[in-house]
Amino acid sequence: MNLKNFVMGIAILVLTIFVAIYGIGTFYSEPNYDDFCGQFKTQEVIESSEQCAGVGGSWVAYENGELKPVEINSNGWCDRDFECRQEYETARETYSRNLFLMALPLGIILIAIGIFVFGLETVGAGLGGGGVGIVLWGVGSYWQYGSDLMKFLLSLIGLVIVIGFAYWFNKKDKKKKRFGVF
């Protein structure tokens, strides 16, 4: 592959990722923190855990150098966004999971199309690489929420699929060369 084809392959890879990310983002919006917590919940001075709970907050203080929710009114302050932030984080986790469930099959399909459909190496490599990027984007968005077992299983399944693609493609490619087909 010459330098021009390499650059074209990279351009196809990057643009494939952009199309997927912005395409999914156009039809499936990311949760917005302000939709859950807003700018200002209250401007009143809150001096007790009861007042704090009344505005959907949690009284927090430092204990042994760490921030921890506490029930008593000692050396702490009101985290006013506690409850709405919990709702936001739940929505964010759901969004990330759904994004992952969209990106993973899309990426695998693009890898397969790039490897098996396009005879032009530049286009095939670009689409395949774009598929890898989309898989990484989808997995990366949900990675923080997943358990170690799930991460292990996803990585193992991905590895097996890619090794299977590589064997199948190279076996198919060897048959073409053996019969003089390029």
C-alpha positions in Angstrom: 0.0 0.0 0.0 1.5 3.3 -1.0 1.4 6.5 1.1 -1.6 8.0 -0.7 -3.7 4.9 -0.2 -2.6 4.8 3.5 -3.7 8.4 4.0 -7.0 7.7 2.2 -7.5 4.6 4.5 -6.9 6.7 7.6 -9.4 9.4 6.2 -12.0 6.7 5.7 -11.4 5.3 9.2 -11.8 8.7 10.9 -14.8 9.7 8.8 -16.5 6.3 9.5 -16.1 6.9 13.2 -17.4 10.5 12.9 -20.5 9.4 10.9 -21.3 6.7 13.4 -20.8 9.0 16.5 -22.7 11.9 15.1 -25.4 9.7 13.4 -26.2 8.0 16.7 -26.0 11.3 18.6 -28.5 12.8 16.2 -31.2 10.2 16.9 -30.2 9.3 20.5 -29.4 12.2 22.8 -27.1 12.0 25.7 -28.5 12.9 29.2 -27.8 16.6 30.1 -26.9 17.3 33.8 -28.9 20.5 33.8 -32.1 18.6 32.8 -31.8 16.7 36.1 -30.3 19.2 38.5 -30.8 22.6 36.9 -28.7 25.7 37.7 -29.9 26.6 41.1 -32.1 24.5 43.3 -32.3 27.0 46.2 -30.4 30.0 47.5 -31.4 29.6 51.1 -28.8 28.9 53.7 -29.0 25.3 54.8 -27.8 24.6 58.3 -29.1 21.2 59.1 -29.4 17.7 57.6 -33.2 18.0 57.8 -33.3 21.1 55.7 -30.8 19.5 53.3 -33.0 16.4 52.8 -35.9 18.7 52.2 -34.3 20.1 49.1 -33.2 16.7 47.8 -29.6 17.0 49.2 -27.4 15.0 51.4 -25.4 16.3 54.4 -21.7 15.5 53.9 -18.6 15.9 56.0 -15.0 14.9 56.0 -14.3 11.7 58.0 -10.8 10.4 58.1 -9.9 12.5 55.0 -12.8 11.3 52.9 -16.1 12.9 52.0 -18.9 10.8 53.5 -22.7 11.4 53.9 -23.5 11.9 57.5 -26.7 12.3 59.5 -25.4 14.6 62.1 -25.0 18.4 61.7 -21.3 18.6 62.4 -18.6 20.2 60.3 -20.4 19.5 57.1 -22.4 21.1 54.3 -25.4 20.3 52.1 -24.7 18.6 48.8 -27.9 20.1 47.2 -27.6 18.1 44.0 -27.2 14.7 45.7 -30.6 13.1 44.7 -30.8 14.7 41.2 -27.2 13.7 40.5 -28.1 10.1 41.4 -30.9 10.2 38.9 -28.5 11.8 36.3 -26.0 9.0 36.9 -28.7 6.3 36.5 -29.8 7.9 33.2 -26.1 8.2 32.1 -25.5 4.5 32.8 -28.6 3.5 30.8 -27.5 5.8 28.0 -24.0 4.3 28.0 -25.4 0.8 28.0 -27.7 1.5 25.1 -24.9 3.3 23.2 -22.7 0.2 23.7 -25.5 -2.1 22.5 -25.7 0.0 19.3 -22.0 0.6 18.7 -20.8 -3.0 19.2 -22.9 -4.7 16.4 -22.4 -1.7 14.1 -18.6 -1.9 14.6 -18.6 -5.6 14.0 -20.7 -5.2 10.9 -18.4 -2.5 9.5 -15.3 -4.6 10.3 -16.9 -7.5 8.4 -17.9 -5.3 5.4 -14.5 -3.8 5.3 -12.8 -7.2 5.3 -15.1 -9.3 3.2 -17.0 -6.9 0.8 -14.6 -4.3 -0.4 -11.9 -5.6 -2.7 -10.1 -2.2 -2.7 -7.7 -2.5 0.2 -7.8 1.2 1.1 -11.6 1.2 1.5 -11.7 -2.1 3.3 -8.9 -1.2 5.7 -10.5 2.2 6.4 -14.0 0.7 7.1 -12.6 -2.1 9.1 -10.5 0.3 11.2 -13.5 2.6 11.6 -15.5 -0.4 12.9 -12.7 -1.1 15.4 -12.9 2.6 16.5 -16.7 2.4 16.9 -16.4 -0.7 19.0 -13.8 1.0 21.2 -16.1 4.1 21.5 -19.1 2.0 22.5 -17.2 -0.2 24.9 -15.4 2.8 26.4 -18.7 4.5 27.1 -20.0 1.6 29.2 -16.7 0.3 30.6 -16.9 2.3 33.9 -20.2 0.7 34.7 -19.4 -2.9 33.9 -18.2 -5.6 36.2 -14.8 -7.2 35.8 -16.5 -10.5 34.7 -18.4 -8.6 32.0 -15.3 -6.8 30.8 -13.4 -10.1 30.6 -16.2 -11.9 28.7 -16.6 -9.0 26.2 -12.9 -8.9 25.6 -12.8 -12.6 25.1 -15.7 -12.7 22.7 -14.3 -9.8 20.7 -10.9 -11.5 20.5 -12.5 -14.8 19.3 -14.6 -12.9 16.7 -11.6 -11.0 15.3 -9.4 -14.1 15.2 -12.3 -15.9 13.4 -12.6 -13.1 10.9 -8.8 -13.2 10.3 -8.7 -16.9 9.8 -11.7 -16.9 7.5 -10.5 -14.0 5.5 -6.9 -15.3 5.1 -8.2 -18.8 4.2 -10.5 -17.2 1.5 -7.7 -15.0 0.3 -5.3 -18.1 -0.1 -7.9 -19.9 -2.2 -8.1 -16.9 -4.6 -4.3 -16.8 -5.0 -4.1 -20.5 -5.5 -6.5 -20.3 -8.4 -4.9 -17.2 -9.9 -7.7 -14.8 -8.9 -6.5 -11.4 -7.6 
